[in-house]
Amino acid sequence: MTRFYEQIGKVISFSDEAKCLFNEMVSSRELKKGELLLPIGGLCNHLYFVEKGLIRTFYLKDGKDVTEWIALDGTFCFSIISFFEKSPSRLGIECLEDSLIVQISRDKLMEYSETNLEIARLLRRFTTGSLILSQLRMESIQFETAKQRYKRLLKEHPELIRRVPLMYIASFLGISFETLSRIRASID
């Protein structure tokens, strides 16, 4: 869990008391490629950090699989609405590679954030980060062309192109597989 604690250390520094509380919230899981971390309809009771591996969040719309987010090593993900509202998740979370996932308990995070200012700050940073990423994604889909979105992905996360099946890349970019093929051919 080295990468996990390095990332947390970039976000906030804890007192000894907060470290003890934080360590009570954290556990890890190893999952195989294709395993669901969160099935559609399940409750998202954790924030997930990808220590090693690759996961994606997805929806099913009219029987079609739609990739909403892809989380690489060293990044977080979760079902925001399910996590905060304790409601069944409309999205699923699937491992695209064998993965080591560090999870932070929702119940303990909420409980401890009521009495510990450092844990409350951490929760606020997670929430703020998720809101910012969601808005940036929406702005990208609304204001950039498909080619611009693909070029941004190539520039910011070239490893995704190597590690993620192209059908999921196309879905993540909000375009068809055929459009992605044409864009890739025009750039190469």
C-alpha positions, 0 to 999 in steps of 0.5 A, a space after each residue: 500500500 506504499 503508493 496509496 500512503 504516498 498519494 494520501 500524504 500529498 493530500 493531507 498530513 495527519 497527526 498521530 491520532 488521525 493516522 490511527 483513525 485512518 488506518 482503521 478505515 483502510 483495507 486492501 483486496 486483490 481482484 482478478 481481471 474481469 472481476 467486479 469491484 462493485 456490481 450495478 445495483 450494489 452499494 458503494 461502501 468504499 472509496 477505491 484506490 488502485 494501488 496496482 492495476 486498472 479499473 473502469 466504471 461503467 453503465 448499461 444503457 439500453 443493453 449497451 456498455 458505456 464506460 464512464 471512467 478509467 482509473 489507473 494505478 495511483 488513482 481513486 474512483 467510486 460511485 459518487 451517488 451511491 457512496 453519499 446517498 447510500 443508494 444502489 449504484 447505477 454504475 458498476 466497477 470492473 477490473 480490466 487487469 489483475 488489481 490490488 485495490 485499497 479501500 476506505 470504509 464509507 461508514 468509518 470515514 463519515 463517522 470519524 469526519 464528525 469528530 476529527 478535523 483532519 479526517 473531515 478535511 480528507 473527505 472534503 478533498 475527496 469530494 472536491 477532487 471528484 467534483 472537479 474531475 466530473 466537471 472537467 469530463 463534462 466540459 471535454 465532452 461538451 466543448 471538444 471534438 472527438 479528435 481533441 478528446 483523443 489527443 488530450 487522452 494521448 497527451 495526459 494518459 498515453 498508458 491508457 491507449 496501451 493498456 485499455 481495450 479500444 472499445 472502452 477507450 471509444 466509449 470513454 471518449 463518447 464516440 463509436 469504435 469506428 470513429 476512434 479508428 478513423 481518428 487514430 488512422 488520421 493521427 498515425 
